[in-house]
Amino acid sequence: MEFKKLHIMKQPELGKKILELRKQKGFTQEELVEQCNINVRTIQRIESGEVSPRSYTIKAILEVLGFNYDEIFEEKYQTGKFDKLLGINPNNLKSQLNIALIAGVIYFILGFGEVALEFMDVTNYEFSMLQKFTYISIKIIAVISFFLFFKGFVIIGGLFKNETLQLVSFLLIVIIALSSIFDITLLFVLQEIEGVIGFSQLITFGILVLFFGISIFKMKKEYGDFASIFGIAEMIAGFCFLTIILAPVGLFLLVITEILEMLFIYKTISKLK
């Protein structure tokens, strides 16, 4: 399945590409316009980047030049290093992104209960067996939903050839899974090192969220101002976790960034044809 029309070239890159293809075929502008029923001035303006032609005009030009429109302007999914590990099917990307969006909503809702239980834990509240079971259940469901949620960002990284986004998203999945295992273990043993593990988790998470924000910010060309706002919000949240002291602020920002993450995936789904 192709990722169609999401990243079609814009001017002036489009004009430069058409000029390159025309010269590659040895056509003059006059020879080209004779066969594709447009005037010389139009092709001059297209090649100089002054105007953005409609898709049917581009197709007409490429047909005369002997090139396939889909091959030139439609991007294919770039298979990543983590596709097999995460079970990504390149032939069914839209369905997987829909699942990622649903998982994001579930993870967002579970987050409130998870934070409440975490607060009880750090205040040395003595959990009953029922509360421990609830805590473990929420953690397991949260890990699964986060896995499906951020699998979506690994896919988006492949769609946009953004290897940083792919790598950081994969590492966040791993870190969240490991952190949950540690948190569950600490309910029963190793309580004396809980503080050290907690600080390590915050710092590691902060670094990854910071780089996640940078990778999103770099996608301004594809998502415009939304990517800038989203990326900056993630970077600020990451910085807050890194400082440890500002971690509560980072936690508050996570509510905002998780909403932006879901919107980001939704915007991507709407672009898929």
Secondary structure in CASP SS format (residue, H / E / C, confidence):
PFRMAT SS
TARGET T0000
AUTHOR 0000-0000-0000
METHOD secondary structure of the structure
MODEL  1
M C 1.00
E C 1.00
F E 1.00
K C 1.00
K C 1.00
L C 1.00
H C 1.00
I C 1.00
M C 1.00
K C 1.00
Q C 1.00
P C 1.00
E H 1.00
L H 1.00
G H 1.00
K H 1.00
K H 1.00
I H 1.00
L H 1.00
E H 1.00
L H 1.00
R H 1.00
K H 1.00
Q H 1.00
K H 1.00
G C 1.00
F C 1.00
T C 1.00
Q H 1.00
E H 1.00
E H 1.00
L H 1.00
V H 1.00
E H 1.00
Q H 1.00
C H 1.00
N C 1.00
I C 1.00
N C 1.00
V H 1.00
R H 1.00
T H 1.00
I H 1.00
Q H 1.00
R H 1.00
I H 1.00
E H 1.00
S H 1.00
G C 1.00
E C 1.00
V C 1.00
S C 1.00
P C 1.00
R C 1.00
S H 1.00
Y H 1.00
T H 1.00
I H 1.00
K H 1.00
A H 1.00
I H 1.00
L H 1.00
E H 1.00
V H 1.00
L H 1.00
G C 1.00
F C 1.00
N C 1.00
Y H 1.00
D H 1.00
E H 1.00
I H 1.00
F H 1.00
E C 1.00
E E 1.00
K C 1.00
Y C 1.00
Q C 1.00
T C 1.00
G C 1.00
K C 1.00
F C 1.00
D H 1.00
K H 1.00
L H 1.00
L H 1.00
G C 1.00
I C 1.00
N C 1.00
P C 1.00
N C 1.00
N C 1.00
L H 1.00
K H 1.00
S H 1.00
Q H 1.00
L H 1.00
N H 1.00
I H 1.00
A H 1.00
L H 1.00
I H 1.00
A H 1.00
G H 1.00
V H 1.00
I H 1.00
Y H 1.00
F H 1.00
I H 1.00
L H 1.00
G H 1.00
F H 1.00
G H 1.00
E H 1.00
V H 1.00
A H 1.00
L H 1.00
E H 1.00
F H 1.00
M H 1.00
D H 1.00
V H 1.00
T C 1.00
N C 1.00
Y C 1.00
E C 1.00
F C 1.00
S C 1.00
M H 1.00
L H 1.00
Q H 1.00
K H 1.00
F H 1.00
T H 1.00
Y H 1.00
I H 1.00
S H 1.00
I H 1.00
K H 1.00
I H 1.00
I H 1.00
A H 1.00
V H 1.00
I H 1.00
S H 1.00
F H 1.00
F H 1.00
L H 1.00
F H 1.00
F H 1.00
K H 1.00
G H 1.00
F H 1.00
V H 1.00
I H 1.00
I H 1.00
G H 1.00
G H 1.00
L H 1.00
F C 1.00
K C 1.00
N C 1.00
E H 1.00
T H 1.00
L H 1.00
Q H 1.00
L H 1.00
V H 1.00
S H 1.00
F H 1.00
L H 1.00
L H 1.00
I H 1.00
V H 1.00
I H 1.00
I H 1.00
A H 1.00
L H 1.00
S H 1.00
S H 1.00
I H 1.00
F H 1.00
D H 1.00
I H 1.00
T H 1.00
L C 1.00
L C 1.00
F C 1.00
V C 1.00
L C 1.00
Q H 1.00
E H 1.00
I H 1.00
E H 1.00
G H 1.00
V H 1.00
I H 1.00
G H 1.00
F H 1.00
S H 1.00
Q H 1.00
L H 1.00
I H 1.00
T H 1.00
F H 1.00
G H 1.00
I H 1.00
L H 1.00
V H 1.00
L H 1.00
F H 1.00
F H 1.00
G H 1.00
I H 1.00
S H 1.00
I H 1.00
F H 1.00
K C 1.00
M C 1.00
K H 1.00
K H 1.00
E H 1.00
Y H 1.00
G C 1.00
D H 1.00
F H 1.00
A H 1.00
S H 1.00
I H 1.00
F H 1.00
G H 1.00
I H 1.00
A H 1.00
E H 1.00
M H 1.00
I H 1.00
A H 1.00
G H 1.00
F H 1.00
C H 1.00
F H 1.00
L H 1.00
T H 1.00
I C 1.00
I C 1.00
L C 1.00
A H 1.00
P H 1.00
V H 1.00
G H 1.00
L H 1.00
F H 1.00
L H 1.00
L H 1.00
V H 1.00
I H 1.00
T H 1.00
E H 1.00
I H 1.00
L H 1.00
E H 1.00
M H 1.00
L H 1.00
F H 1.00
I H 1.00
Y H 1.00
K H 1.00
T H 1.00
I H 1.00
S H 1.00
K H 1.00
L C 1.00
K C 1.00
END
